[in-house]
Amino acid sequence: MTAGDLAAALSQKIEARLFLPERELLPNLDDIYELQLAFYENLVLSEAEILHNGAYFAKAGGKYTRHFLMCTGEPLKLPDHSSSRLKSFFEKNLFRTGYATHGLFPYRGKFHPQMIKGLLNAMGLKQGEKVLDPMMGSGTVAVEASLMGIDSVGIDASPFCRFMAQTKVDTLTMPLKRAKAALINSEEVFSYFQKKVGKPAGGSKSRKRKPTGGYMEVMEPAADYVMATNRERLSERERETSETYNFLLLAYLDSAGYAERSNRKSPLEQFRAILERYLFVAEKIQAVLQGVESELGKARLLEGDARVLALENESVDGIVFSPPYSFAIDYLQNDSFHLDFLGVDGDELRQKMIGLRGQKLTEKFDCYHKDMERVLSECARVLRRGRICTIIVGTNNNQLSKILGIPAEAVRGLHELLIEIAARHDLKLVKMMSRSIVGISNTMRREYILMLQRST
Ligand SMILES: C[S@@+](CC[C@H](N)C(=O)[O-])C[C@H]1O[C@@H](n2cnc3c(N)ncnc32)[C@H](O)[C@@H]1O
């Protein structure tokens, strides 16, 4: 190769080979799977769709994308004493996690919202179609789908998840006047919830047991709204009252969770700081949405069991979910504080929770296998033909190796198990991507994205 040829080769841009020239990628895309998703977005989305729904582009045709606009500016109101590590985490993940209402409640095992947006695009979902997340957790899919004009159904066995997800979706549009007034009167609001819901334990590990009459009483007067199947019947004022109430309650539960783990700030100060952050987040996303003329997708969020979906055959256009990672996280223990507040019977719920059922580890694994067989059979039943079901799953090989009594290198990952089960239910693997997991103990290094297609 001549010196001239070498210079010419090095002057080429890989982006120019992969993407249309008028499409500019976001900064900080450093994972291969992100480039892959950007590549699929480029293939399946028109310029208008990239501007409205693209997850990995900053600009198209000279205009900024909505994702770019949604994420720029101050990401979150971080407390002044935040460590530089935390600050740099938010900077690095500016376009990945902290935008819209996703940051409202810290929920472990939560999806990476930008990835969900990219996946919904790669799955060919369009505005007006419907996506299902049968294990919605904190509702990442519902929030993303709404922002994209895609309708969604979200289901979770945990009533707390349903409450949290609904509140995150409602906050996208909720009038904020009364929540702002609540911040001015934060002392009064705080003591109202303290009486109604119970005191946070304040730095101690011990959990307060049901201090009130339970879920319905706690939710009053929002209970009707949260539990209602026909929410359209509520007057605008009733709806606003309930949405504000839920927003404040979520902030209170969030602050109570913090107060349980640390006593750095008084519970009241903690509540005020969290409420302030929630309002900041809500105002920011609402300002962006006001500048864009487009309808949000409708979200129907339910308490239910992914093993027996209360949905018609072939009624959804796509499915995205992340099952519990085998038995890595005990969701009930994690949420016990909030579930207690909501008066939920933990033992009864445990019977439904995938990954937690069974006594000994081998029995747990057996239950997990059988449960996932039922979940995938249900997914195939409700998915329209030719459409995609995407599963995001990680594997803990060390744990599995102990249970199965074989060396870690010989363990088949959970993703392989799920691919095999899916194939038995007419869901065929068409694409697999993987990403490394940062910040979790080094026993689980990779997470797999499995795109499974139902036959036509
Ligand atoms: C990995 S988390 C999902 C997190 C979610 N993707 C998010 O972004 O927040 C798994 C969820 O499955 C739920 N779950 C466990 N068993 C279930 C069942 N039988 N039916 C429905 N949901 C279940 C748990 O409550 C938990 O919220």
The ligand as an SDF file (V2000), in Angstrom:
LIG
                    3D

 27 29  0  0  0  0  0  0  0  0999 V2000
  -35.8450   -7.8760   36.2980 C   0  0  0  0  0  0  0  0  0  0  0  0
  -37.3290   -7.2430   36.9860 S   0  0  0  0  0  0  0  0  0  0  0  0
  -37.9480   -6.3000   35.6910 C   0  0  0  0  0  0  0  0  0  0  0  0
  -37.4210   -4.9060   35.6930 C   0  0  0  0  0  0  0  0  0  0  0  0
  -38.0030   -4.0630   34.5910 C   0  0  0  0  0  0  0  0  0  0  0  0
  -37.5440   -4.4980   33.2970 N   0  0  0  0  0  0  0  0  0  0  0  0
  -37.7140   -2.5790   34.7960 C   0  0  0  0  0  0  0  0  0  0  0  0
  -37.2800   -1.9200   33.8710 O   0  0  0  0  0  0  0  0  0  0  0  0
  -37.9160   -2.0810   35.9040 O   0  0  0  0  0  0  0  0  0  0  0  0
  -38.3740   -8.6370   37.0360 C   0  0  0  0  0  0  0  0  0  0  0  0
  -39.7810   -8.3650   37.5230 C   0  0  0  0  0  0  0  0  0  0  0  0
  -40.5320   -9.5820   37.4080 O   0  0  0  0  0  0  0  0  0  0  0  0
  -41.5750   -9.5100   38.3530 C   0  0  0  0  0  0  0  0  0  0  0  0
  -42.1570  -10.8500   38.4900 N   0  0  0  0  0  0  0  0  0  0  0  0
  -41.6840  -11.9440   39.1220 C   0  0  0  0  0  0  0  0  0  0  0  0
  -42.5310  -12.9770   38.9880 N   0  0  0  0  0  0  0  0  0  0  0  0
  -43.5780  -12.5320   38.2380 C   0  0  0  0  0  0  0  0  0  0  0  0
  -44.7630  -13.1340   37.7310 C   0  0  0  0  0  0  0  0  0  0  0  0
  -45.0790  -14.4050   37.9920 N   0  0  0  0  0  0  0  0  0  0  0  0
  -45.5850  -12.3850   36.9630 N   0  0  0  0  0  0  0  0  0  0  0  0
  -45.3090  -11.0880   36.7000 C   0  0  0  0  0  0  0  0  0  0  0  0
  -44.2160  -10.4700   37.1640 N   0  0  0  0  0  0  0  0  0  0  0  0
  -43.3460  -11.1750   37.9170 C   0  0  0  0  0  0  0  0  0  0  0  0
  -40.8780   -8.9640   39.5890 C   0  0  0  0  0  0  0  0  0  0  0  0
  -41.8030   -8.3430   40.4700 O   0  0  0  0  0  0  0  0  0  0  0  0
  -39.8980   -7.9460   38.9930 C   0  0  0  0  0  0  0  0  0  0  0  0
  -40.4590   -6.6420   39.0270 O   0  0  0  0  0  0  0  0  0  0  0  0
  1  2  1  0
  2  3  1  0
  2 10  1  0
  3  4  1  0
  4  5  1  0
  5  6  1  0
  5  7  1  0
  7  8  2  0
  7  9  1  0
 10 11  1  0
 11 12  1  0
 11 26  1  0
 12 13  1  0
 13 14  1  0
 13 24  1  0
 14 15  1  0
 14 23  1  0
 15 16  2  0
 16 17  1  0
 17 18  1  0
 17 23  2  0
 18 19  1  0
 18 20  2  0
 20 21  1  0
 21 22  2  0
 22 23  1  0
 24 25  1  0
 24 26  1  0
 26 27  1  0
M  CHG  2   2   1   9  -1
M  END
$$$$
